[in-house]
Amino acid sequence: MVPEPNYIAVLTSEEQYDGELTSELPVADYEFVGSMYMFDLADGTSRSYGTGVVEDVRPVKESVEE
C-alpha cells in the first residue's frame, strides 16, 4: 500500500519522480536532521536533500467535504 502524501517538498531544481521531472515531491513523512531533510516519498522510496536544495516543505491541504 502506497502512503498518502502529507507534505509537498518544493525543490530549487527539478528532479526525476514517477517518470517525470518535477520540482514538487509528494512526501508521506520527513525528518530534518542538522542541515539535511530526509524524505519518505509517497511512492515508498526515500531521498535526502540538503537545505540548499529544499526551498519549502508545506502540508497538503485537506479537502473540505460538504
mmCIF file of the N, C-alpha and C atoms, coordinates in Angstrom:
data_MODEL
# 
_entry.id   MODEL 
# 
loop_
_atom_site.group_PDB 
_atom_site.id 
_atom_site.type_symbol 
_atom_site.label_atom_id 
_atom_site.label_alt_id 
_atom_site.label_comp_id 
_atom_site.label_asym_id 
_atom_site.label_entity_id 
_atom_site.label_seq_id 
_atom_site.pdbx_PDB_ins_code 
_atom_site.Cartn_x 
_atom_site.Cartn_y 
_atom_site.Cartn_z 
_atom_site.occupancy 
_atom_site.B_iso_or_equiv 
_atom_site.pdbx_formal_charge 
_atom_site.auth_seq_id 
_atom_site.auth_comp_id 
_atom_site.auth_asym_id 
_atom_site.auth_atom_id 
_atom_site.pdbx_PDB_model_num 
ATOM 1   N N  . MET A 1 1  ? 0.843   -1.184 0.000   1.00 0.00 ? 1  MET A N  1 
ATOM 2   C CA . MET A 1 1  ? 0.000   0.000  0.000   1.00 0.00 ? 1  MET A CA 1 
ATOM 3   C C  . MET A 1 1  ? 0.885   1.244  0.000   1.00 0.00 ? 1  MET A C  1 
ATOM 4   N N  . VAL A 1 2  ? 0.619   2.161  -0.882  1.00 0.00 ? 2  VAL A N  1 
ATOM 5   C CA . VAL A 1 2  ? 1.388   3.390  -1.011  1.00 0.00 ? 2  VAL A CA 1 
ATOM 6   C C  . VAL A 1 2  ? 0.810   4.424  -0.048  1.00 0.00 ? 2  VAL A C  1 
ATOM 7   N N  . PRO A 1 3  ? 1.677   5.042  0.779   1.00 0.00 ? 3  PRO A N  1 
ATOM 8   C CA . PRO A 1 3  ? 1.173   6.042  1.727   1.00 0.00 ? 3  PRO A CA 1 
ATOM 9   C C  . PRO A 1 3  ? 0.688   7.301  1.014   1.00 0.00 ? 3  PRO A C  1 
ATOM 10  N N  . GLU A 1 4  ? -0.284  7.963  1.601   1.00 0.00 ? 4  GLU A N  1 
ATOM 11  C CA . GLU A 1 4  ? -0.785  9.227  1.064   1.00 0.00 ? 4  GLU A CA 1 
ATOM 12  C C  . GLU A 1 4  ? 0.205   10.334 1.402   1.00 0.00 ? 4  GLU A C  1 
ATOM 13  N N  . PRO A 1 5  ? 0.407   11.275 0.500   1.00 0.00 ? 5  PRO A N  1 
ATOM 14  C CA . PRO A 1 5  ? 1.312   12.384 0.832   1.00 0.00 ? 5  PRO A CA 1 
ATOM 15  C C  . PRO A 1 5  ? 0.699   13.305 1.877   1.00 0.00 ? 5  PRO A C  1 
ATOM 16  N N  . ASN A 1 6  ? 1.489   13.669 2.880   1.00 0.00 ? 6  ASN A N  1 
ATOM 17  C CA . ASN A 1 6  ? 1.069   14.610 3.907   1.00 0.00 ? 6  ASN A CA 1 
ATOM 18  C C  . ASN A 1 6  ? 1.703   15.980 3.700   1.00 0.00 ? 6  ASN A C  1 
ATOM 19  N N  . TYR A 1 7  ? 2.785   16.011 2.895   1.00 0.00 ? 7  TYR A N  1 
ATOM 20  C CA . TYR A 1 7  ? 3.538   17.234 2.653   1.00 0.00 ? 7  TYR A CA 1 
ATOM 21  C C  . TYR A 1 7  ? 3.930   17.307 1.187   1.00 0.00 ? 7  TYR A C  1 
ATOM 22  N N  . ILE A 1 8  ? 4.281   18.500 0.762   1.00 0.00 ? 8  ILE A N  1 
ATOM 23  C CA . ILE A 1 8  ? 4.878   18.723 -0.554  1.00 0.00 ? 8  ILE A CA 1 
ATOM 24  C C  . ILE A 1 8  ? 6.237   19.366 -0.304  1.00 0.00 ? 8  ILE A C  1 
ATOM 25  N N  . ALA A 1 9  ? 7.290   18.749 -0.822  1.00 0.00 ? 9  ALA A N  1 
ATOM 26  C CA . ALA A 1 9  ? 8.631   19.320 -0.746  1.00 0.00 ? 9  ALA A CA 1 
ATOM 27  C C  . ALA A 1 9  ? 8.881   20.079 -2.045  1.00 0.00 ? 9  ALA A C  1 
ATOM 28  N N  . VAL A 1 10 ? 9.147   21.369 -1.922  1.00 0.00 ? 10 VAL A N  1 
ATOM 29  C CA . VAL A 1 10 ? 9.428   22.211 -3.080  1.00 0.00 ? 10 VAL A CA 1 
ATOM 30  C C  . VAL A 1 10 ? 10.945  22.331 -3.190  1.00 0.00 ? 10 VAL A C  1 
ATOM 31  N N  . LEU A 1 11 ? 11.483  21.896 -4.326  1.00 0.00 ? 11 LEU A N  1 
ATOM 32  C CA . LEU A 1 11 ? 12.924  21.901 -4.546  1.00 0.00 ? 11 LEU A CA 1 
ATOM 33  C C  . LEU A 1 11 ? 13.341  23.093 -5.390  1.00 0.00 ? 11 LEU A C  1 
ATOM 34  N N  . THR A 1 12 ? 14.613  23.454 -5.302  1.00 0.00 ? 12 THR A N  1 
ATOM 35  C CA . THR A 1 12 ? 15.128  24.589 -6.077  1.00 0.00 ? 12 THR A CA 1 
ATOM 36  C C  . THR A 1 12 ? 15.387  24.222 -7.530  1.00 0.00 ? 12 THR A C  1 
ATOM 37  N N  . SER A 1 13 ? 15.435  22.923 -7.835  1.00 0.00 ? 13 SER A N  1 
ATOM 38  C CA . SER A 1 13 ? 15.612  22.464 -9.212  1.00 0.00 ? 13 SER A CA 1 
ATOM 39  C C  . SER A 1 13 ? 14.744  21.230 -9.432  1.00 0.00 ? 13 SER A C  1 
ATOM 40  N N  . GLU A 1 14 ? 14.559  20.859 -10.684 1.00 0.00 ? 14 GLU A N  1 
ATOM 41  C CA . GLU A 1 14 ? 13.706  19.709 -10.992 1.00 0.00 ? 14 GLU A CA 1 
ATOM 42  C C  . GLU A 1 14 ? 14.452  18.397 -10.777 1.00 0.00 ? 14 GLU A C  1 
ATOM 43  N N  . GLU A 1 15 ? 13.720  17.404 -10.306 1.00 0.00 ? 15 GLU A N  1 
ATOM 44  C CA . GLU A 1 15 ? 14.235  16.059 -10.072 1.00 0.00 ? 15 GLU A CA 1 
ATOM 45  C C  . GLU A 1 15 ? 13.332  15.065 -10.782 1.00 0.00 ? 15 GLU A C  1 
ATOM 46  N N  . GLN A 1 16 ? 13.859  13.907 -11.080 1.00 0.00 ? 16 GLN A N  1 
ATOM 47  C CA . GLN A 1 16 ? 13.070  12.829 -11.680 1.00 0.00 ? 16 GLN A CA 1 
ATOM 48  C C  . GLN A 1 16 ? 12.206  12.190 -10.586 1.00 0.00 ? 16 GLN A C  1 
ATOM 49  N N  . TYR A 1 17 ? 10.903  12.125 -10.814 1.00 0.00 ? 17 TYR A N  1 
ATOM 50  C CA . TYR A 1 17 ? 9.992   11.455 -9.888  1.00 0.00 ? 17 TYR A CA 1 
ATOM 51  C C  . TYR A 1 17 ? 8.833   10.880 -10.693 1.00 0.00 ? 17 TYR A C  1 
ATOM 52  N N  . ASP A 1 18 ? 8.586   9.620  -10.516 1.00 0.00 ? 18 ASP A N  1 
ATOM 53  C CA . ASP A 1 18 ? 7.454   8.947  -11.159 1.00 0.00 ? 18 ASP A CA 1 
ATOM 54  C C  . ASP A 1 18 ? 7.492   9.109  -12.681 1.00 0.00 ? 18 ASP A C  1 
ATOM 55  N N  . GLY A 1 19 ? 8.710   9.049  -13.247 1.00 0.00 ? 19 GLY A N  1 
ATOM 56  C CA . GLY A 1 19 ? 8.864   9.110  -14.692 1.00 0.00 ? 19 GLY A CA 1 
ATOM 57  C C  . GLY A 1 19 ? 8.846   10.497 -15.297 1.00 0.00 ? 19 GLY A C  1 
ATOM 58  N N  . GLU A 1 20 ? 8.759   11.526 -14.471 1.00 0.00 ? 20 GLU A N  1 
ATOM 59  C CA . GLU A 1 20 ? 8.709   12.898 -14.979 1.00 0.00 ? 20 GLU A CA 1 
ATOM 60  C C  . GLU A 1 20 ? 9.620   13.801 -14.163 1.00 0.00 ? 20 GLU A C  1 
ATOM 61  N N  . LEU A 1 21 ? 9.961   14.946 -14.732 1.00 0.00 ? 21 LEU A N  1 
ATOM 62  C CA . LEU A 1 21 ? 10.712  15.953 -13.992 1.00 0.00 ? 21 LEU A CA 1 
ATOM 63  C C  . LEU A 1 21 ? 9.748   16.856 -13.240 1.00 0.00 ? 21 LEU A C  1 
ATOM 64  N N  . THR A 1 22 ? 10.043  17.101 -11.973 1.00 0.00 ? 22 THR A N  1 
ATOM 65  C CA . THR A 1 22 ? 9.193   17.959 -11.157 1.00 0.00 ? 22 THR A CA 1 
ATOM 66  C C  . THR A 1 22 ? 10.030  18.649 -10.100 1.00 0.00 ? 22 THR A C  1 
ATOM 67  N N  . SER A 1 23 ? 9.577   19.789 -9.636  1.00 0.00 ? 23 SER A N  1 
ATOM 68  C CA . SER A 1 23 ? 10.243  20.473 -8.527  1.00 0.00 ? 23 SER A CA 1 
ATOM 69  C C  . SER A 1 23 ? 9.433   20.340 -7.243  1.00 0.00 ? 23 SER A C  1 
ATOM 70  N N  . GLU A 1 24 ? 8.319   19.574 -7.293  1.00 0.00 ? 24 GLU A N  1 
ATOM 71  C CA . GLU A 1 24 ? 7.495   19.336 -6.116  1.00 0.00 ? 24 GLU A CA 1 
ATOM 72  C C  . GLU A 1 24 ? 7.341   17.835 -5.899  1.00 0.00 ? 24 GLU A C  1 
ATOM 73  N N  . LEU A 1 25 ? 7.811   17.363 -4.752  1.00 0.00 ? 25 LEU A N  1 
ATOM 74  C CA . LEU A 1 25 ? 7.751   15.942 -4.433  1.00 0.00 ? 25 LEU A CA 1 
ATOM 75  C C  . LEU A 1 25 ? 6.683   15.675 -3.380  1.00 0.00 ? 25 LEU A C  1 
ATOM 76  N N  . PRO A 1 26 ? 5.840   14.646 -3.571  1.00 0.00 ? 26 PRO A N  1 
ATOM 77  C CA . PRO A 1 26 ? 4.847   14.277 -2.567  1.00 0.00 ? 26 PRO A CA 1 
ATOM 78  C C  . PRO A 1 26 ? 5.523   13.482 -1.453  1.00 0.00 ? 26 PRO A C  1 
ATOM 79  N N  . VAL A 1 27 ? 5.420   13.971 -0.231  1.00 0.00 ? 27 VAL A N  1 
ATOM 80  C CA . VAL A 1 27 ? 6.131   13.396 0.907   1.00 0.00 ? 27 VAL A CA 1 
ATOM 81  C C  . VAL A 1 27 ? 5.134   12.804 1.907   1.00 0.00 ? 27 VAL A C  1 
ATOM 82  N N  . ALA A 1 28 ? 5.330   11.531 2.254   1.00 0.00 ? 28 ALA A N  1 
ATOM 83  C CA . ALA A 1 28 ? 4.488   10.892 3.267   1.00 0.00 ? 28 ALA A CA 1 
ATOM 84  C C  . ALA A 1 28 ? 4.916   11.349 4.657   1.00 0.00 ? 28 ALA A C  1 
ATOM 85  N N  . ASP A 1 29 ? 6.234   11.415 4.891   1.00 0.00 ? 29 ASP A N  1 
ATOM 86  C CA . ASP A 1 29 ? 6.767   11.841 6.182   1.00 0.00 ? 29 ASP A CA 1 
ATOM 87  C C  . ASP A 1 29 ? 8.189   12.338 5.965   1.00 0.00 ? 29 ASP A C  1 
ATOM 88  N N  . TYR A 1 30 ? 8.669   13.179 6.869   1.00 0.00 ? 30 TYR A N  1 
ATOM 89  C CA . TYR A 1 30 ? 10.041  13.653 6.734   1.00 0.00 ? 30 TYR A CA 1 
ATOM 90  C C  . TYR A 1 30 ? 10.628  13.976 8.096   1.00 0.00 ? 30 TYR A C  1 
ATOM 91  N N  . GLU A 1 31 ? 11.943  14.071 8.101   1.00 0.00 ? 31 GLU A N  1 
ATOM 92  C CA . GLU A 1 31 ? 12.674  14.446 9.311   1.00 0.00 ? 31 GLU A CA 1 
ATOM 93  C C  . GLU A 1 31 ? 13.750  15.441 8.895   1.00 0.00 ? 31 GLU A C  1 
ATOM 94  N N  . PHE A 1 32 ? 13.943  16.459 9.703   1.00 0.00 ? 32 PHE A N  1 
ATOM 95  C CA . PHE A 1 32 ? 15.008  17.419 9.461   1.00 0.00 ? 32 PHE A CA 1 
ATOM 96  C C  . PHE A 1 32 ? 16.132  17.126 10.441  1.00 0.00 ? 32 PHE A C  1 
ATOM 97  N N  . VAL A 1 33 ? 17.319  16.793 9.919   1.00 0.00 ? 33 VAL A N  1 
ATOM 98  C CA . VAL A 1 33 ? 18.452  16.416 10.751  1.00 0.00 ? 33 VAL A CA 1 
ATOM 99  C C  . VAL A 1 33 ? 19.628  17.314 10.390  1.00 0.00 ? 33 VAL A C  1 
ATOM 100 N N  . GLY A 1 34 ? 19.994  18.214 11.289  1.00 0.00 ? 34 GLY A N  1 
ATOM 101 C CA . GLY A 1 34 ? 21.105  19.125 11.020  1.00 0.00 ? 34 GLY A CA 1 
ATOM 102 C C  . GLY A 1 34 ? 20.801  20.003 9.827   1.00 0.00 ? 34 GLY A C  1 
ATOM 103 N N  . SER A 1 35 ? 21.486  19.770 8.727   1.00 0.00 ? 35 SER A N  1 
ATOM 104 C CA . SER A 1 35 ? 21.259  20.555 7.516   1.00 0.00 ? 35 SER A CA 1 
ATOM 105 C C  . SER A 1 35 ? 20.695  19.693 6.393   1.00 0.00 ? 35 SER A C  1 
ATOM 106 N N  . MET A 1 36 ? 20.056  18.571 6.747   1.00 0.00 ? 36 MET A N  1 
ATOM 107 C CA . MET A 1 36 ? 19.515  17.629 5.761   1.00 0.00 ? 36 MET A CA 1 
ATOM 108 C C  . MET A 1 36 ? 18.032  17.346 6.031   1.00 0.00 ? 36 MET A C  1 
ATOM 109 N N  . TYR A 1 37 ? 17.284  17.246 4.952   1.00 0.00 ? 37 TYR A N  1 
ATOM 110 C CA . TYR A 1 37 ? 15.909  16.747 5.019   1.00 0.00 ? 37 TYR A CA 1 
ATOM 111 C C  . TYR A 1 37 ? 15.931  15.290 4.575   1.00 0.00 ? 37 TYR A C  1 
ATOM 112 N N  . MET A 1 38 ? 15.306  14.419 5.349   1.00 0.00 ? 38 MET A N  1 
ATOM 113 C CA . MET A 1 38 ? 15.191  13.009 4.988   1.00 0.00 ? 38 MET A CA 1 
ATOM 114 C C  . MET A 1 38 ? 13.712  12.754 4.710   1.00 0.00 ? 38 MET A C  1 
ATOM 115 N N  . PHE A 1 39 ? 13.391  12.500 3.430   1.00 0.00 ? 39 PHE A N  1 
ATOM 116 C CA . PHE A 1 39 ? 12.013  12.364 2.992   1.00 0.00 ? 39 PHE A CA 1 
ATOM 117 C C  . PHE A 1 39 ? 11.648  10.907 2.742   1.00 0.00 ? 39 PHE A C  1 
ATOM 118 N N  . ASP A 1 40 ? 10.470  10.495 3.226   1.00 0.00 ? 40 ASP A N  1 
ATOM 119 C CA . ASP A 1 40 ? 9.831   9.250  2.816   1.00 0.00 ? 40 ASP A CA 1 
ATOM 120 C C  . ASP A 1 40 ? 8.768   9.673  1.810   1.00 0.00 ? 40 ASP A C  1 
ATOM 121 N N  . LEU A 1 41 ? 8.993   9.354  0.546   1.00 0.00 ? 41 LEU A N  1 
ATOM 122 C CA . LEU A 1 41 ? 8.100   9.821  -0.515  1.00 0.00 ? 41 LEU A CA 1 
ATOM 123 C C  . LEU A 1 41 ? 6.857   8.959  -0.625  1.00 0.00 ? 41 LEU A C  1 
ATOM 124 N N  . ALA A 1 42 ? 5.846   9.500  -1.277  1.00 0.00 ? 42 ALA A N  1 
ATOM 125 C CA . ALA A 1 42 ? 4.560   8.815  -1.405  1.00 0.00 ? 42 ALA A CA 1 
ATOM 126 C C  . ALA A 1 42 ? 4.650   7.541  -2.225  1.00 0.00 ? 42 ALA A C  1 
ATOM 127 N N  . ASP A 1 43 ? 5.706   7.391  -3.048  1.00 0.00 ? 43 ASP A N  1 
ATOM 128 C CA . ASP A 1 43 ? 5.843   6.163  -3.838  1.00 0.00 ? 43 ASP A CA 1 
ATOM 129 C C  . ASP A 1 43 ? 6.572   5.058  -3.068  1.00 0.00 ? 43 ASP A C  1 
ATOM 130 N N  . GLY A 1 44 ? 6.892   5.311  -1.794  1.00 0.00 ? 44 GLY A N  1 
ATOM 131 C CA . GLY A 1 44 ? 7.540   4.306  -0.958  1.00 0.00 ? 44 GLY A CA 1 
ATOM 132 C C  . GLY A 1 44 ? 9.057   4.396  -0.936  1.00 0.00 ? 44 GLY A C  1 
ATOM 133 N N  . THR A 1 45 ? 9.652   5.300  -1.720  1.00 0.00 ? 45 THR A N  1 
ATOM 134 C CA . THR A 1 45 ? 11.098  5.469  -1.724  1.00 0.00 ? 45 THR A CA 1 
ATOM 135 C C  . THR A 1 45 ? 11.506  6.546  -0.724  1.00 0.00 ? 45 THR A C  1 
ATOM 136 N N  . SER A 1 46 ? 12.801  6.638  -0.469  1.00 0.00 ? 46 SER A N  1 
ATOM 137 C CA . SER A 1 46 ? 13.345  7.651  0.430   1.00 0.00 ? 46 SER A CA 1 
ATOM 138 C C  . SER A 1 46 ? 14.400  8.465  -0.312  1.00 0.00 ? 46 SER A C  1 
ATOM 139 N N  . ARG A 1 47 ? 14.476  9.745  0.015   1.00 0.00 ? 47 ARG A N  1 
ATOM 140 C CA . ARG A 1 47 ? 15.504  10.626 -0.549  1.00 0.00 ? 47 ARG A CA 1 
ATOM 141 C C  . ARG A 1 47 ? 15.936  11.606 0.523   1.00 0.00 ? 47 ARG A C  1 
ATOM 142 N N  . SER A 1 48 ? 17.188  12.038 0.423   1.00 0.00 ? 48 SER A N  1 
ATOM 143 C CA . SER A 1 48 ? 17.731  13.045 1.337   1.00 0.00 ? 48 SER A CA 1 
ATOM 144 C C  . SER A 1 48 ? 18.254  14.220 0.522   1.00 0.00 ? 48 SER A C  1 
ATOM 145 N N  . TYR A 1 49 ? 18.002  15.424 1.020   1.00 0.00 ? 49 TYR A N  1 
ATOM 146 C CA . TYR A 1 49 ? 18.453  16.639 0.354   1.00 0.00 ? 49 TYR A CA 1 
ATOM 147 C C  . TYR A 1 49 ? 18.963  17.628 1.397   1.00 0.00 ? 49 TYR A C  1 
ATOM 148 N N  . GLY A 1 50 ? 19.982  18.391 1.028   1.00 0.00 ? 50 GLY A N  1 
ATOM 149 C CA . GLY A 1 50 ? 20.478  19.456 1.880   1.00 0.00 ? 50 GLY A CA 1 
ATOM 150 C C  . GLY A 1 50 ? 19.551  20.659 1.841   1.00 0.00 ? 50 GLY A C  1 
ATOM 151 N N  . THR A 1 51 ? 19.732  21.550 2.798   1.00 0.00 ? 51 THR A N  1 
ATOM 152 C CA . THR A 1 51 ? 18.851  22.720 2.887   1.00 0.00 ? 51 THR A CA 1 
ATOM 153 C C  . THR A 1 51 ? 18.980  23.636 1.676   1.00 0.00 ? 51 THR A C  1 
ATOM 154 N N  . GLY A 1 52 ? 20.095  23.602 0.963   1.00 0.00 ? 52 GLY A N  1 
ATOM 155 C CA . GLY A 1 52 ? 20.251  24.422 -0.235  1.00 0.00 ? 52 GLY A CA 1 
ATOM 156 C C  . GLY A 1 52 ? 19.413  23.951 -1.406  1.00 0.00 ? 52 GLY A C  1 
ATOM 157 N N  . VAL A 1 53 ? 18.926  22.712 -1.359  1.00 0.00 ? 53 VAL A N  1 
ATOM 158 C CA . VAL A 1 53 ? 18.127  22.134 -2.442  1.00 0.00 ? 53 VAL A CA 1 
ATOM 159 C C  . VAL A 1 53 ? 16.626  22.238 -2.139  1.00 0.00 ? 53 VAL A C  1 
ATOM 160 N N  . VAL A 1 54 ? 16.263  22.267 -0.858  1.00 0.00 ? 54 VAL A N  1 
ATOM 161 C CA . VAL A 1 54 ? 14.854  22.302 -0.452  1.00 0.00 ? 54 VAL A CA 1 
ATOM 162 C C  . VAL A 1 54 ? 14.453  23.745 -0.192  1.00 0.00 ? 54 VAL A C  1 
ATOM 163 N N  . GLU A 1 55 ? 13.525  24.227 -1.006  1.00 0.00 ? 55 GLU A N  1 
ATOM 164 C CA . GLU A 1 55 ? 13.030  25.598 -0.857  1.00 0.00 ? 55 GLU A CA 1 
ATOM 165 C C  . GLU A 1 55 ? 11.970  25.696 0.235   1.00 0.00 ? 55 GLU A C  1 
ATOM 166 N N  . ASP A 1 56 ? 11.095  24.672 0.325   1.00 0.00 ? 56 ASP A N  1 
ATOM 167 C CA . ASP A 1 56 ? 9.990   24.707 1.271   1.00 0.00 ? 56 ASP A CA 1 
ATOM 168 C C  . ASP A 1 56 ? 9.428   23.304 1.465   1.00 0.00 ? 56 ASP A C  1 
ATOM 169 N N  . VAL A 1 57 ? 8.876   23.047 2.640   1.00 0.00 ? 57 VAL A N  1 
ATOM 170 C CA . VAL A 1 57 ? 8.100   21.837 2.895   1.00 0.00 ? 57 VAL A CA 1 
ATOM 171 C C  . VAL A 1 57 ? 6.781   22.316 3.480   1.00 0.00 ? 57 VAL A C  1 
ATOM 172 N N  . ARG A 1 58 ? 5.701   22.032 2.769   1.00 0.00 ? 58 ARG A N  1 
ATOM 173 C CA . ARG A 1 58 ? 4.395   22.526 3.222   1.00 0.00 ? 58 ARG A CA 1 
ATOM 174 C C  . ARG A 1 58 ? 3.409   21.361 3.341   1.00 0.00 ? 58 ARG A C  1 
ATOM 175 N N  . PRO A 1 59 ? 2.464   21.474 4.272   1.00 0.00 ? 59 PRO A N  1 
ATOM 176 C CA . PRO A 1 59 ? 1.462   20.409 4.408   1.00 0.00 ? 59 PRO A CA 1 
ATOM 177 C C  . PRO A 1 59 ? 0.512   20.388 3.219   1.00 0.00 ? 59 PRO A C  1 
ATOM 178 N N  . VAL A 1 60 ? 0.026   19.195 2.897   1.00 0.00 ? 60 VAL A N  1 
ATOM 179 C CA . VAL A 1 60 ? -1.011  19.057 1.873   1.00 0.00 ? 60 VAL A CA 1 
ATOM 180 C C  . VAL A 1 60 ? -2.313  19.526 2.506   1.00 0.00 ? 60 VAL A C  1 
ATOM 181 N N  . LYS A 1 61 ? -2.992  20.381 1.827   1.00 0.00 ? 61 LYS A N  1 
ATOM 182 C CA . LYS A 1 61 ? -4.254  20.896 2.367   1.00 0.00 ? 61 LYS A CA 1 
ATOM 183 C C  . LYS A 1 61 ? -5.341  19.835 2.276   1.00 0.00 ? 61 LYS A C  1 
ATOM 184 N N  . GLU A 1 62 ? -6.092  19.697 3.357   1.00 0.00 ? 62 GLU A N  1 
ATOM 185 C CA . GLU A 1 62 ? -7.215  18.761 3.372   1.00 0.00 ? 62 GLU A CA 1 
ATOM 186 C C  . GLU A 1 62 ? -8.349  19.348 2.545   1.00 0.00 ? 62 GLU A C  1 
ATOM 187 N N  . SER A 1 63 ? -8.995  18.508 1.787   1.00 0.00 ? 63 SER A N  1 
ATOM 188 C CA . SER A 1 63 ? -10.157 18.980 1.032   1.00 0.00 ? 63 SER A CA 1 
ATOM 189 C C  . SER A 1 63 ? -11.348 19.048 1.979   1.00 0.00 ? 63 SER A C  1 
ATOM 190 N N  . VAL A 1 64 ? -12.185 20.037 1.765   1.00 0.00 ? 64 VAL A N  1 
ATOM 191 C CA . VAL A 1 64 ? -13.372 20.230 2.615   1.00 0.00 ? 64 VAL A CA 1 
ATOM 192 C C  . VAL A 1 64 ? -14.513 19.419 2.030   1.00 0.00 ? 64 VAL A C  1 
ATOM 193 N N  . GLU A 1 65 ? -15.047 18.516 2.852   1.00 0.00 ? 65 GLU A N  1 
ATOM 194 C CA . GLU A 1 65 ? -16.172 17.707 2.396   1.00 0.00 ? 65 GLU A CA 1 
ATOM 195 C C  . GLU A 1 65 ? -17.467 18.364 2.815   1.00 0.00 ? 65 GLU A C  1 
ATOM 196 N N  . GLU A 1 66 ? -18.413 18.380 1.896   1.00 0.00 ? 66 GLU A N  1 
ATOM 197 C CA . GLU A 1 66 ? -19.708 19.001 2.199   1.00 0.00 ? 66 GLU A CA 1 
ATOM 198 C C  . GLU A 1 66 ? -20.735 17.948 2.526   1.00 0.00 ? 66 GLU A C  1 
# 
